[in-house]
Amino acid sequence: MTPPKEIKKISDYEWELPTSYKKGMNVPARIIADANLLNSMDDGVFDQITNVACLPGIQKHALCMPDGHWGYGFPIGGVAAFDTKEGIISPGGIGFDINCGMRLITTNLSFKEVKPKLKDLVDHLFKTVPAGVGCKGFLDVNNQQFDDIMNTGVKWCVENNYAVENDMWKTENYGCIENADSSKVSQRARGRGMNQLGTLGSGNHYLEIQIAKSNNIFDEDLAKRFGIVKDDQVVIMVHCGSRGFGHQVATDYLKKFNEVMPKYGISVNDKELACAPFGSDEGQDYFNAMGCAANMAFVNRQMINHRIREGFSKIFNKPSEDMEMNLVYDVAHNIAKVEKYKIDGKMKDLVVHRKGATRAFGPKQKDLNPEYRPIGQPVILGGSMETGSHLLVGTQKAMDKTFGSTAHGSGRTMSRHKARNECKGLELQQKMEKKGIYVRSVSMKGLAEESGKAYKDINEVVGVLHNYGITKKVVGLIPVGNVKGNVSMNSIVSNLFLISLFVLLMNVVV
């Protein structure tokens, strides 16, 4: 893969496609990467990010992070900010898995204490935290309770003893997107979401037991502020989102936006970028419904958090409080939010789309909780299950350069089909166990899709973020146990049918 010849090098970690590259571009497209990562990006990234640059009301530039790869509408790793009065909102800039995100939990346990019981622990969590397409959660809620979850987020968990208050304070936006309005959610979406609380789902989602080794602690003071205080300390990371609920919300409004774009005189280069003016009735309805899906995702990860605490208590025969199982942070990487940034010397309200990109607020931002406000927001980047993950912190440069945003993970380099052809799930599972990583997965074929070689080098991605200055390295985390949410072949066939049907409907509408 070769980047377009028109791309200009701004710095060692910043590249730009000018507005002359494609007819209709309102702003340049910028890619944050080193030369190696830039050259490894698929052609779809350059096409998609320049299509984003054509959308009405976009400000400064369309951005792609170093983990960027082809996605639906926006590239995964895409960031764009739109004027709230003249700009749009687009589900393609957020994703079907609304508020897919990361959660990190610390313990006071050392790996020496956990290792003898690691398999028992992973096996237990595999049983109690459902994974895979269509899996159902352990919590039954009625319509009123689900309304409360959609509208209030993690506060509901606190009130119902599935969370402690600190869990709420350590979640982005305190676990509640305030613009949520459950009346804007369809009955079909409700039906898909009510029974999925406390579930991982499929694809690259996971629950992972990790260790922080002293040689991977890059900033000891910040690590201590985040609760990582010793060598071989055990932590737990969770990656999942709003499941079928968020998917249905996105599907509902993509259909509606394709219907109304002509009314507003909007045309897009790619129908996957279907959108509506942010201030329109349709735009606000989606924004409100998206908030509901985001709140459901916060609650989903919190319910998994609850199960993790229960599981550790059972296996180690002591209360989770004694193991100091504290939340470091929970952060979204598929969401749109109204935030203030300086444009042409003036502060403006912008609707910031992050699609496979993480908020990375620097110090002194009032939206951060008081504990983190002096140092900046924790940023959690998931790597492949073979290589490890990272805890970083946001910076002022991110506020200045990338609308307070950074990457969300390592990013794929290989299609799922190709990964399945090049790797056998059972062989991978056995190889990982020899390396000291115990994995439980719903599907061996699905496990093969998540092989380490299907992803970019997380250390290279993090190196770019750190060297460019939009996030600062704090701790590298090594996997030792993993519960993987993967797809069965029957589910793949079913999903392909649904996607094909959706595309057919879009063609009819268009």
N, C-alpha and C positions, 0 to 999 in steps of 0.2 A: 504494500500500500504506500502510495506517494501523496503527500499533501499537495494541494493545488499550487501551481507555480506562482499564483498571485499573492500567496501568503507572505507577510512581512514579519521579520524578527524584531520585536520591541526590546526584548532582553533575553537572557538565557532561559527564562521561564515564562515568557509572554509572547504570543504570536497573534497577528491580526490579519483578517481578510477585510479589505476596505469596502465601502459602499458601492464602489464601481464593479465589484466582483459579480454581483447579481442584480438584475433589474428589480427595483422595488425596495431595496434595502434602505431602511431609515437610519440605521446606525451601523458601525462596524461590528464584526464578530470577533471576539477575542478568545483564545484558547490558552489555558494555563497548563504548561507542560514543559519538559525538557525535550531535546531533539529526538531522543530515542522513543519516548512515549508518543510524541507527535507523529512520528513515522509509523508507529504501530496502530494508529487509529484507523478504523474502517472508513471508507469513502462516505458512508451515510452520515457520519458525524459532521463533516464539512457542509454537506447539503442541508442537513436539518438545522444546524445552528444559524446558517445564513437565511433559511426560511423564517426562523424565529425573528431575525433582525428586520424582517419585512412587516411584522405585525404592527397594527396601529398603536400609537402612544408609547412605544418602547423608549426607554431612557438610556443614554450613554453608550451602552453596547450590549450585545448578547454574549453570554459567557458559557464556556465549557471547561469543566474541571479536568485534571489529569487522568481521572478514571473514566473519562468519557468514552461511550460507545453507542451504537445505534439503538434507538428506542422507539416508542410510539409518539409521534409528533415532535416533541423535543428529544434531543439526544439524552441518554442517561448521563448525569453529570451536568445538565443544563441549568442555567440561572438567567432569569430575565426580570426586569422591573418595569412596570407600566404606570403611567400617570393615572391616578384614580378618577380624573375627570375626562380625559381624552383617550385613555387606554382600555385594554380588554382584560378578560380573564378566560383562560383556556384549560380544560381538563387535560389536554395533551401536555401541558407544562407542569402538571402535578402527578399524573399517573393514575392507573386504575387502582393500585394499592395505596389509597390515600393514607398519609401518615404512616407509611412503612418507616420504621425507625429503630433506634438502638437503645438498649438499657444496660447499665453496668452496675453490679452489686458487689460490694466488698465483703470479706469475712476476716476474722482474726485467726483462721486456720492456716497451718502450713501444709505444703504438699506432703510432707512426711506423715502428717496425721491423716490426710485424705487418701493417700495412695492405696493402703490396704483395703479400703472400702469403696474405691473408685468405681468398680464395675457394678457393685450393688447400688451405688448412688445413681449412676447413669441409667441402669435398668429401671430403677424406681421412677425416675423422672420421665423416662420414655413411656411408662405406663400411665402416669398421672398428668402429663402435659400432652394432649393429643396433637398429632402431626399428620400431614397429608391433605390432599384435596378433599373437601367435603367433610372433614372431621368435625365432630361436635364437642362443645365444651362441657364442663361439669356443672355449670351454673344455669339453672332454669329461671328466667325472668319473665314477668308479664309485660303487657304493653306500657303500662304506666312506669314501671321500673326501667324499661328500655328508653322511654322518653327522658327520664331523669339522667340516665347514662349519657345519652346523646347531647343533652343540654348542659350538664354539669361536670362530666368527665370524672377525674380521679376523686373529686369531692364525694361522689357517691360511694366510692370504695372506702373512704375514711369513715363515712357515716354508717357503713354496713360491716365494719370490722375486717375488711380485706386489705387495709392499708393503714399505716401510721401517718401522722401529719407530716413527718419529715419526707415521706414518699411524695407527697403533693408538692412540697416546697422545692424538691430536687427534680421536678419534671418541668420541661419547657412550658412556659405560660402557666405554670402551676397546675398543669394537667387539665386545663380547660380553655378551649378556644371560645371566646365570649360571643362571637357572632353566630354561634350555632343556633339553629331553629328547626326543631324536629318536624314542624308542619310542612317543611319543604322536602321531606324525604318520602319516597314512594312506598306503598305497601309492599311491593315486591322486594325493595331493598330491606325494609324492616324484617320481612320473612327470612331473608338470607343472613341477617346479622344477629338475631336474637339468641340463637343457639350456638354461637361460635366464640363466646367469651372464654378466654383462657386457653386458646389454641394457637399453635405455631403456623399451621397451614403448610404450603408446599414450596417448591422452588429452592431458592437459596436461603430460606429462613432456617433459623437454628436456635438452640439453647446450648451454650458451650461453657464448660468448666475450664478455667485458664489459670496460669500462674504468672506472677510478676517476679522476675529474677533481677537481682541487684544490678547485673551488667546491662539490663535493658531499661534501667531507670535513668532518664536523660536529664531530668530536673527534680532533684530530691525534695526541694522545698515545696514545689507545686504538687508532687506526688503525695506528700504528707497532707497537704491541704485537701486533697481528694480522697484521703483515707488509705493510701497504699504506703505502708510504713516499714515493711520488712522483706527480706529476701524469701523467695519461694512462697509468697502469700497467695492464697487461693481467692480468685474472684469468679464471678459468673456473668456472662454476657448473653443478652437476648436480642434477636433480630426478627421482627415480624411486624404486621400492620393491621389493617382493618378488614382483611379477609374478603369474603364474597360481598359483604356489606358495602365497602368502599368501591368495589368493582361495579356493583349495580348502580350506585350513585353516579359514578363517572359515565356509565353506559346511558343512563337516563338523560343526562344533560348533554352528552355529545349528540344524541338524537335531536334534542330540542334546539341546540345551537345550530346544527346544520339546517334546521327548518327556518330559523329567524335571521341568519346572517344576511340574506338578501334584503330584508326589511331595514337593516341598518347600513346597507351599502358596503358590507364587508366581504372581501374575497381573500382567499388564502391560497398559497402555493401548494399546500398539502391538506387534504380534507381531515387528516388526523389533527390538524391545528384548529379545528372548529372552535369558535369563540363567540363571545358577546361583549358589548361594552360593559365595563365593570359596573357603571352606575345604572345600567338598565335593570328592569324588573327581572329579566331572565338571568342576567349576570349576578345580581344580588341573591336570587333564589339558589343558584348553584353555590355561591360563596357560603350561604347559610347551611346548605346541605353538606357541603364539604367539611364545614366545622363540626357537624354531627359525626361524620365518619372519622375525623381526626380525634374527637373525644372518645369514640368507641375504641380506637386503636390504643390510646393512652390507657384506657381501662383494660383492654385485652392484655397488654404487657404487664399491667399491675396485677391482674389475676394470675398470670404466669409467675410473677414475683411471689405471690402468696403461696402458690404450689411449691415453688423452690424452697421457701422457708419451711414449709411443712415437711418436704422431703428430707432436707438436711437435718431437721429435728428428729425425724423418725430414724434415719440411718445412724446418726451420732448420739441419739438418746439424750438430747438436751435442748432447752429452748433456743430458738433462733436468736433471741436477745443476747444469750450468753456467747454466741458465736459472732456477735456484732455484725449481723447481716444488714448492712446499711446501703441505701441507694446512693450512688455517686451522681448519676444523672440519667435522664431519659430525654432523647432528642429526636425530632422528626427529620426525615430527609425526602419526603414527598408531600409538599404542602404549598399553599399560597397564603401570604399574610400581609397586612398593611403595616408598613414601617416607614420611618422618616429618614431621608438621606438628602445630602446637599447636592443640588443640581444647579449648575451655573451660578454658584454662590448663594443660593437660597434653599432653605429646608423645604422639602416637599413630601407629601404623603404619596407613597408608591405601593402598588400591590406586587410584592416580590414572589415570583414563582421559583420554587426549588424542586427540581426533578432529579432524584438521585444525587442530591446535594444537601449538605448539612449547614444549619445555622452555626455561625462561628463568631458570636459577639465578643468584642474585646472588652477590656476593663472600663469601668465607670458607666456602663450602659444601664439605665434605670429599669429596663425590662428583666434584668438578672436579679436573682434573689440576693439579699444582703450579704450572705456568706461568700458568694462568688463575684459580687460586683467589683471588689478591689483587684481581682486577679484575672478576670475573664471567664467565659463560659467553657465548661468541659465539652470536648468534641470527641465522639466515639466513632472510630473507623474500623469496620469489619474487614478482615482479610479472608483468604480462603481457609478452609478447615485444616489444611496441611501446614499453613505458614504462620498463622498468628494474626493478631489485631493490634490496634493502637489506641491509646488515650492521649489526646492532645488538648490544647487550650486555644481559644480564639484570641485575635489580636486587633489592634486599632487599624493595621493595614488592611485587614479584611473589610472593616467598615468603610475605608477609603476607596478600595479597589474592586471589591467583589460583592457589594451589597451585603456585607456581613456573612459571607458564604464560603464554604470549602467543599472538598470532596466528601463522598460518603463511604467509600471502600476501595477495593483494588480495581474493580471493573473487569468485565469479561473480555477475553481475547479470542475465544473459541465458541462457536455455536453449541447449543446443547446436543444437537444431533451429532456433530463432529466429536464432541467429548465422549458420547456414548460409544461411538465407533472406535475410538482410540484407547478407551479405558474400560475395564470390567469392574463392576461395583464390588464384587466379592474379593477380587484381587486387591483392589484399593483398600478395602476395609482391613484385610489382613496385613497389607504393607504398613498402614497407619498404626495398627496395633503393635507391630514390631518397633515402630518409632516412638511408642509410648502414648499413642492417642487412641482411646477406646471410643468407637462410634456405633450408635444405634440408628438405623434408618428404616423408614417405611418401605422403601423400594431400592433394590440394588442398582437398577438401571438409572433411577433418579440420583443415586449416590454418585454414579460415574459422571453425571453431568456437572458435579461440583468438585471434580478433581482440581488439585492445585494448579495444574498446567493449563486449565481453562481460564485462568485469571492472570492479570498483570501482577508484577512483583509489588506487594504492598509496601515494602520498604522503599522502593523507588518512588512510588506515588507520594508517600509521606515525606520523603526527602525533598521533593519538589515543593510541597506545601510549606515545609519548614524553611527551606532556603529562599523561597519567594517571600515568605514572611506573613502569609495569611493564616497560618496556624503554627503553633510551636509544639514540638515533641515533648511529651512528658514521660510516658511509660509504654514500652512494647510488651505485649501479652502473648504467652505461649499456650496453645491448646493442649489439653490432656484428656478431655472427655467431651463428646458431642452427641446431642440429640438432633437429628436432621429431619426436616420436613421435606419430603420429596413426592414426586408425581408417579402414580401407577400408569401403565400404558393405556388402560381403559379410560382413565381420567383425561389423558392426553387426547385421545380420540374424541371424547365428549366435548372437551374444551375447543378443539379445532372445529368441530361442527358448529358450536355456538359462535365462535369468532367469524367463521365463514358466513353464517346467517346474518350476523351484525354487519359485516362488510357489504353483503348483498342489499340489506336494508338501506345502508348509507348511499349506495349507488342509485337506488330507486329515488331516495329523497333528493340527492344532488341532480 
